[in-house]
Amino acid sequence: MLLAFAICAAIGLLLVASAPLRDANGRIHRSQSAVHRFQVSTGHPNGWPGHVVDHIVPLASGGPDEPINMQWESDAEGKAKDAIERLPAAVALEVQILACRRARTDTIRMAK
């Protein structure tokens, strides 16, 4: 549910993307110092077994490579989100909208 909320919060920002820095192999540059600052600030300076550091608004969509844009995700959540982020933009946006609708429906059910 946290993942669905984060995706919903990011939908508007996904459309305002800037070109991320890429290395010679085309991979997006990721700041290891920013990741380490996030890890330290959350009490897991050496990582958290079974979890990955995730960018809430993906770097490829213009999200900042700063601790404020990072969260811990389980390995399974990270793989699921990565699969969505690698879809073509139009399909990914539709999947995100469906996830928002599902999260809203689940929240309404829980409130009853």
C-alpha positions as CSV (number, residue, x, y, z in Angstrom):
1,M,0.0,0.0,0.0
2,L,2.9,2.3,0.7
3,L,4.2,1.7,-2.8
4,A,0.8,2.5,-4.3
5,F,0.7,5.7,-2.2
6,A,4.2,6.7,-3.3
7,I,3.4,6.1,-7.0
8,C,0.1,8.1,-6.7
9,A,2.0,11.0,-5.1
10,A,4.6,11.0,-7.9
11,I,2.2,10.9,-10.9
12,G,2.2,14.6,-11.4
13,L,6.0,14.8,-11.1
14,L,6.6,12.0,-13.6
15,L,5.5,14.2,-16.4
16,V,8.0,17.0,-15.5
17,A,11.1,15.0,-16.1
18,S,14.6,16.3,-16.7
19,A,17.3,14.3,-18.4
20,P,19.3,12.3,-15.8
21,L,23.1,11.9,-16.0
22,R,24.1,8.7,-17.6
23,D,27.5,6.9,-17.7
24,A,29.2,5.5,-20.9
25,N,27.0,2.4,-20.7
26,G,23.8,4.4,-20.6
27,R,23.1,3.7,-17.0
28,I,21.8,6.5,-14.8
29,H,24.4,7.9,-12.4
30,R,23.4,7.3,-8.8
31,S,25.1,9.1,-5.9
32,Q,26.5,6.6,-3.5
33,S,27.0,9.4,-0.9
34,A,23.3,10.3,-1.1
35,V,22.4,6.6,-0.6
36,H,24.7,6.4,2.3
37,R,23.3,9.5,3.9
38,F,19.8,8.0,3.6
39,Q,21.0,4.7,5.1
40,V,22.6,6.4,8.1
41,S,19.5,8.7,8.6
42,T,17.2,5.6,8.8
43,G,19.4,3.7,11.2
44,H,20.8,1.2,8.6
45,P,24.2,2.5,7.7
46,N,25.3,-0.8,6.2
47,G,22.1,-1.6,4.4
48,W,19.0,-3.5,5.5
49,P,18.9,-7.2,4.6
50,G,16.0,-8.1,2.4
51,H,15.5,-4.4,1.4
52,V,16.7,-2.0,-1.3
53,V,17.0,1.8,-1.4
54,D,14.4,3.1,-3.8
55,H,13.9,6.5,-5.4
56,I,10.2,7.4,-4.8
57,V,10.2,9.5,-8.0
58,P,12.5,7.6,-10.3
59,L,15.7,9.2,-11.5
60,A,14.7,8.4,-15.0
61,S,11.6,10.6,-14.5
62,G,13.6,13.5,-13.1
63,G,13.4,12.6,-9.4
64,P,16.2,14.0,-7.3
65,D,19.1,11.8,-6.2
66,E,18.7,12.9,-2.6
67,P,17.7,11.2,0.6
68,I,14.4,13.1,0.7
69,N,13.4,11.1,-2.5
70,M,14.5,7.7,-1.1
71,Q,12.7,5.0,0.8
72,W,13.3,1.4,1.9
73,E,11.4,-1.3,-0.1
74,S,11.5,-5.0,0.3
75,D,13.3,-6.8,-2.5
76,A,9.9,-8.0,-3.9
77,E,8.5,-4.5,-3.9
78,G,11.6,-3.1,-5.5
79,K,11.4,-5.7,-8.4
80,A,7.7,-5.0,-8.9
81,K,8.2,-1.2,-9.1
82,D,11.3,-1.6,-11.4
83,A,9.1,-3.7,-13.8
84,I,6.5,-0.9,-13.9
85,E,9.1,1.9,-14.3
86,R,10.7,0.1,-17.3
87,L,7.4,0.0,-19.2
88,P,6.8,2.6,-22.0
89,A,5.6,5.8,-20.4
90,A,2.0,5.6,-21.6
91,V,1.6,2.1,-20.3
92,A,3.4,2.9,-17.0
93,L,1.1,5.8,-16.4
94,E,-2.0,3.7,-16.9
95,V,-0.6,1.0,-14.5
96,Q,0.0,3.8,-11.9
97,I,-3.5,5.2,-12.3
98,L,-4.9,1.7,-11.7
99,A,-2.7,1.3,-8.7
100,C,-4.0,4.6,-7.3
101,R,-7.6,3.4,-7.8
102,R,-6.9,0.1,-6.1
103,A,-5.2,1.8,-3.2
104,R,-8.2,4.2,-2.8
105,T,-10.6,1.2,-2.9
106,D,-8.6,-0.7,-0.4
107,T,-8.5,2.3,1.9
108,I,-12.3,2.7,1.7
109,R,-12.8,-1.0,2.5
110,M,-10.5,-0.7,5.5
111,A,-12.4,2.3,6.8
112,K,-15.8,0.3,6.8
